[in-house]
């Protein structure tokens, strides 16, 4: 089986906690899929935990794990976002945001202490999460003449294609979904049907 469209993420929001010399590091791990969603979550945490001194974060999105960002939010460079991202990479996760809010306890921890604190807090949040494997799916809408229905349905059945929002009239319409790794084979077979039109919707 082709695993190129598989990825690991977390199922639901989870939290972690690390304490060191009076400082509390509260970690929030969220499953996410867009940068717009990430911005909203970070602002929400900043408002709800406005007394925290820092809100360091790291995120990674996309099945290819190429879109990521880190932020130290005023901590010394490399002590907040980088160790958080390191934990995301250690677990091989994507489509995840981890924010660690630090409530300062009055004692400086030093660079190595901060790195350990943010790393441990992030690891705690991931450890408390349910890690799940997802499959990247592509969604299309196809339309075709009614007399082509048998041919279309045979392909959809052969290739184990998901179906929804079916409308069978003189011209038939159906929304379909399939694994990204099967895209070329399925669309090639469908393209051989006279009068069939395909409209791409989204990949999630």
Secondary structure per residue as TSV (DSSP state, phi and psi in degrees):
chain	resnum	aa	ss	phi	psi
A	1	X	-	360.0	138.2
A	2	X	-	-73.0	123.4
A	3	X	-	-104.0	9.8
A	4	X	T	-68.5	-16.3
A	5	X	T	-106.5	17.9
A	6	X	E	-97.5	147.8
A	7	X	E	-153.1	159.6
A	8	X	E	-108.8	138.3
A	9	X	E	-148.5	-173.0
A	10	X	E	-103.5	150.9
A	11	X	S	-78.0	-44.4
A	12	X	S	-140.2	169.4
A	13	X	-	-56.6	136.3
A	14	X	E	-138.3	161.9
A	15	X	E	-129.4	157.2
A	16	X	E	-142.0	164.3
A	17	X	E	-144.9	138.4
A	18	X	E	-138.4	136.5
A	19	X	E	-120.7	137.7
A	20	X	E	-152.4	118.4
A	21	X	T	49.3	45.8
A	22	X	T	88.3	-18.7
A	23	X	E	-83.0	142.4
A	24	X	E	-115.2	130.9
A	25	X	E	-115.1	106.7
A	26	X	E	-102.1	120.4
A	27	X	E	-104.5	137.4
A	28	X	E	-122.2	121.7
A	29	X	E	-112.3	124.3
A	30	X	E	-120.8	139.2
A	31	X	E	-76.9	129.1
A	32	X	-	-139.4	164.5
A	33	X	-	-137.7	-13.6
A	34	X	-	-135.6	155.7
A	35	X	H	-69.0	-30.4
A	36	X	H	-63.5	-42.9
A	37	X	H	-61.1	-41.4
A	38	X	H	-62.5	-44.9
A	39	X	H	-58.2	-43.1
A	40	X	H	-63.4	-43.1
A	41	X	H	-64.9	-44.7
A	42	X	H	-62.5	-43.2
A	43	X	H	-62.8	-38.3
A	44	X	H	-62.3	-43.4
A	45	X	H	-66.8	-40.4
A	46	X	H	-60.2	-38.4
A	47	X	H	-73.3	-44.1
A	48	X	H	-71.3	-28.2
A	49	X	T	-120.6	52.2
A	50	X	T	-68.5	-17.7
A	51	X	T	-83.9	-9.7
A	52	X	-	-70.0	143.3
A	53	X	S	-75.1	-37.4
A	54	X	E	-138.2	150.9
A	55	X	E	-131.1	82.7
A	56	X	E	-81.7	147.2
A	57	X	E	-150.5	163.7
A	58	X	E	-147.9	146.7
A	59	X	E	-142.2	159.0
A	60	X	E	-142.8	131.5
A	61	X	E	-134.8	155.3
A	62	X	S	100.1	138.1
A	63	X	T	-61.0	-28.3
A	64	X	T	-82.3	-6.7
A	65	X	-	59.3	35.3
A	66	X	-	-103.1	-12.9
A	67	X	E	-105.1	112.6
A	68	X	E	-151.6	164.1
A	69	X	E	-156.0	149.1
A	70	X	E	-126.7	153.8
A	71	X	E	-147.8	126.8
A	72	X	-	-91.7	-9.9
A	73	X	T	42.9	50.2
A	74	X	T	93.5	-12.8
A	75	X	S	-74.6	161.4
A	76	X	S	-53.6	141.2
A	77	X	T	-52.5	129.6
A	78	X	T	86.4	1.2
A	79	X	S	-98.4	-14.6
A	80	X	S	-112.6	-72.2
A	81	X	H	-63.5	-39.6
A	82	X	H	-63.9	-48.2
A	83	X	H	-65.9	-28.4
A	84	X	H	-66.6	-47.0
A	85	X	H	-61.1	-35.4
A	86	X	H	-58.7	-37.0
A	87	X	H	-72.0	-37.5
A	88	X	H	-58.8	-43.7
A	89	X	H	-68.7	-38.1
A	90	X	H	-59.4	-36.7
A	91	X	T	-90.9	-3.1
A	92	X	T	66.7	36.7
A	93	X	B	-97.0	159.3
A	94	X	-	-146.9	177.3
A	95	X	S	50.8	50.0
A	96	X	E	-142.4	141.4
A	97	X	E	-122.5	131.4
A	98	X	E	-123.4	122.5
A	99	X	E	-113.1	130.8
A	100	X	E	-116.6	114.3
A	101	X	E	-94.9	126.2
A	102	X	E	-105.9	122.3
A	103	X	E	-96.4	112.7
A	104	X	-	-70.4	133.2
A	105	X	-	-100.5	3.6
A	106	X	S	100.0	-12.1
A	107	X	S	-117.1	127.4
A	108	X	-	-70.0	140.6
A	109	X	-	-100.5	-14.7
A	110	X	H	78.8	166.6
A	111	X	H	-60.3	-50.9
A	112	X	H	-64.8	-35.6
A	113	X	H	-66.3	-40.0
A	114	X	H	-66.9	-45.0
A	115	X	H	-57.5	-45.8
A	116	X	H	-63.9	-39.8
A	117	X	H	-65.6	-48.1
A	118	X	H	-68.3	-37.2
A	119	X	H	-62.7	-47.0
A	120	X	H	-68.5	-39.7
A	121	X	H	-62.9	-44.8
A	122	X	H	-63.1	-42.6
A	123	X	H	-63.0	-35.9
A	124	X	H	-64.0	-43.7
A	125	X	H	-63.8	-42.7
A	126	X	H	-66.5	-40.4
A	127	X	H	-62.3	-29.0
A	128	X	T	-87.2	-4.1
A	129	X	S	-93.0	159.4
A	130	X	-	-94.7	114.6
A	131	X	E	-85.2	129.7
A	132	X	E	-126.6	154.5
A	133	X	E	-101.8	126.4
A	134	X	E	-111.1	158.2
A	135	X	E	-115.7	130.5
A	136	X	-	-73.2	121.4
A	137	X	E	-113.6	144.6
A	138	X	E	-111.8	136.9
A	139	X	E	-116.6	134.7
A	140	X	E	-136.6	161.9
A	141	X	E	-119.4	127.7
A	142	X	E	-114.4	146.3
A	143	X	E	-130.7	145.4
A	144	X	E	-161.4	159.3
A	145	X	E	-65.2	149.9
A	146	X	G	-57.5	-36.6
A	147	X	G	-73.4	-3.0
A	148	X	G	-98.4	3.1
A	149	X	H	-57.6	-46.3
A	150	X	H	-59.3	-41.5
A	151	X	H	-65.3	-42.5
A	152	X	H	-64.5	-48.3
A	153	X	H	-63.1	-33.0
A	154	X	H	-63.7	-43.0
A	155	X	H	-63.9	-46.1
A	156	X	H	-61.7	-38.2
A	157	X	H	-71.3	-45.4
A	158	X	H	-57.6	-40.2
A	159	X	T	-97.3	6.9
A	160	X	T	55.9	48.2
A	161	X	-	-88.7	132.2
A	162	X	E	-73.3	149.2
A	163	X	E	-133.1	147.8
A	164	X	E	-157.2	166.9
A	165	X	E	48.9	52.8
A	166	X	E	-78.6	137.7
A	167	X	E	-137.8	103.7
A	168	X	-	-105.2	102.7
A	169	X	S	-132.8	-153.8
A	170	X	S	-57.1	-40.4
A	171	X	E	-111.5	128.4
A	172	X	E	-96.2	145.2
A	173	X	E	-133.1	140.4
A	174	X	E	-152.0	140.2
A	175	X	E	-89.1	134.4
A	176	X	E	-125.6	156.0
A	177	X	E	-143.6	146.9
A	178	X	E	-157.7	161.7
A	179	X	E	-61.7	139.6
A	180	X	G	-56.6	-35.9
A	181	X	G	-66.0	-18.0
A	182	X	G	-97.8	3.1
A	183	X	H	-54.8	-54.0
A	184	X	H	-61.4	-44.7
A	185	X	H	-63.4	-45.5
A	186	X	H	-67.5	-49.0
A	187	X	H	-66.8	-32.4
A	188	X	H	-65.0	-44.2
A	189	X	H	-64.0	-42.6
A	190	X	H	-66.0	-34.8
A	191	X	H	-65.7	-16.3
A	192	X	T	-82.8	-6.4
A	193	X	S	-86.4	124.2
A	194	X	T	-61.2	132.1
A	195	X	T	82.6	-0.4
A	196	X	-	-80.9	133.2
A	197	X	E	-118.2	141.0
A	198	X	E	-121.0	133.7
A	199	X	E	-126.8	120.8
A	200	X	E	-72.3	137.4
A	201	X	E	-107.8	-62.5
A	202	X	E	-167.3	166.5
A	203	X	E	-123.8	124.1
A	204	X	-	-140.7	360.0
